Amino acid sequence: MGSILFIPDGSRRGARKKDISYHDAYRLSAQKVDMTVKFFLNDESVDALFIYGLSYDNVVGRADEEIQDILKVQEEQYKAWLSDPFISSKRVRVIFLGDVRLYFERLPPSYILRMQELEDKTENNDWKKLFILIGYSGRQDLMNRSLFDLAAPSFQRRVGGSAPPEVDLVVRTGGQARLSDALLYQTAYADFYVINKLITEIEVSDLELAIKSLSSLVRNFGR
């Protein structure tokens, strides 16, 4: 079984390319993320999927108007997952990772409520795991790990007191191979698969090629 980190990139470029509003591009991106979640977690070789929703720098650095538009679309997706039969049939446990203090400073109460509802509803699911990174910083995570113990919880929310699993494959859209401060510790030995399409453009066929690269990985962890 393997773990995948998915970094969806290119929403705003997609808006300009398609000549649509940013809001419509964010909504289309959410649909593509939903497609990605269902494709990867439906595969027998994948037991954990990380979705990079918003980095710490995104949350604190973007204009309020833009960040609220993104959060609104994400909140709608969380609400849809609450009643999505795929989540229950695959026994997917949803966990949010990020700076909890930042949540209460920058996220709307309704957004936080949807996060909590999704975690609570899926907490007893025991097959697949879906980690959603919101307000997350890999640099802050590494700093906290170095200051304390590698097994100690940092600013992140943890699953059962333990750290998230290591990542086997990083899949990024948008044509650029960059981690963007995502899971720096967990991706130490991860391979990259770059999709040369914007998140608004990807199709299942692109994900099929990515999953083939996961099945062919031979990882020796530096040995």
Residue, then its C-alpha position, 0 to 999 in steps of 0.5 A: m500500500g502507498s501514500i500520495l500527496f496531491i498538490p493541485d496547482g493552476s486554478r488562477r491560470g486556468a481562469r485566465k486561460k478559459d476566460i472565466s472568473y476565479h470563483d468559477a475556476y476554484r469551483l472547477s478545481a474542487q470538482k477535479v480534486d473530488m475526482t482525484v480523491k475518488f480515483f486514488l482512494n478507489d485504487e487498491s495500492v493507495d491507503a492514504l491520500f494527502i490533498y494540499g488545500l491551502s498552505y500557511d502562506n496562502v492563508v496569511g498572505r492572500a487578500d481576504e476577498e480571494i481567500q474567502d472565495i477559495l474557502k467558500v468553494q472548499e466548504e461546499q465540497y466538505k458539505a458534499w462529502l458528508s453525504d457522499p456514499f463513496i466516503s462511507s463505502k470506502r471507509v475513508r477517515v478524513i483528517f485536517l492538518g494545519d495550524v489550529r491557531l490560524y484556523f480561528e484567526r482566519l477561517p470562517p466559523s462555518y468552515i471550521l464547523r464543516m471540518q469538524e463535522l467531516e472529521d467526526k462523521t468519519e472518525n470510525n472509518d478504518w480503511k482509507k485515510l484522506f488528509i487535507l492540509i489547510g493552513y499547513s507549513g512544512r517548515q513550521d512542522l520541521m522546526n517543531r520536530s527539531l525543537f521537541d521529539l520526532a514523535a511528539p505532536s507539533f502544531q498539527r492535528r494528529v491522528g491518534g497521537s501519531a504523525p501522518p505516514e510517509v509519502d511515496l509519491v507526490v503528484r502535482t498539476g501545473g507543470q512544475a515540480r515543487l513542494s511549496d512547503a508541503l510535508l517536507y519531513q514525510t516526503a524525504y524519499a518521495d518520488f515526483y510525478v508532474i502533470n503538465k496540465l492545470i488543475t482545471e484541465i486534468e482528467v482521469s487518464d492523467l491520474e491513471l498515468a500517475i498511479k502507474s508510476l506508483s506501482s513501478l516505484v522501487r524505494n531503497f530509502g538511501r540504502 
